[in-house]
Amino acid sequence: MTRRRQDPNVCGVTAAIAVIDGKWKTTLLWLLEAGPHRPAELRRHVPDISEKVLTETLREMAVDGLVHREVHDVLPPKTVYSLTDFGRELAEAVAPLSDWGHRRLEKLAEAARPAS
């Protein structure tokens, strides 16, 4: 995994986007906002993600301070992922962007409808 370098002089929006950039991060953020999940549960909710990509994405999110990884010392090993306070803060910050996105999709759907 290569670590992204962050320029401290970069725009705040750019810094935020860098943390959620990627195909699956916002989906995982949304799922973990509902509560802790084991990796297999996350894969069931996102069937198109491979195990390798899921693991890499969760590790990146952990390095960025968004996700907490808890390993239970049992057999078989049990790992649970949850949002950190910082991750919850990001989820709250992204919520208005999500609302805007849904409004945009509605406008696009309206524009695609044939005029009657």
HELIX and SHEET records of a PDB file:
HELIX    1   1 GLY A   12  ILE A   20  1                                   9    
HELIX    2   2 LYS A   25  GLU A   33  1                                   9    
HELIX    3   3 PRO A   39  HIS A   45  1                                   7    
HELIX    4   4 GLU A   51  VAL A   63  1                                  13    
HELIX    5   5 ASP A   85  ALA A  112  1                                  28    
SHEET    1   A 2 VAL A  67  HIS A  72  0                                        
SHEET    2   A 2 LYS A  78  LEU A  83 -1                                        
END                                                                             
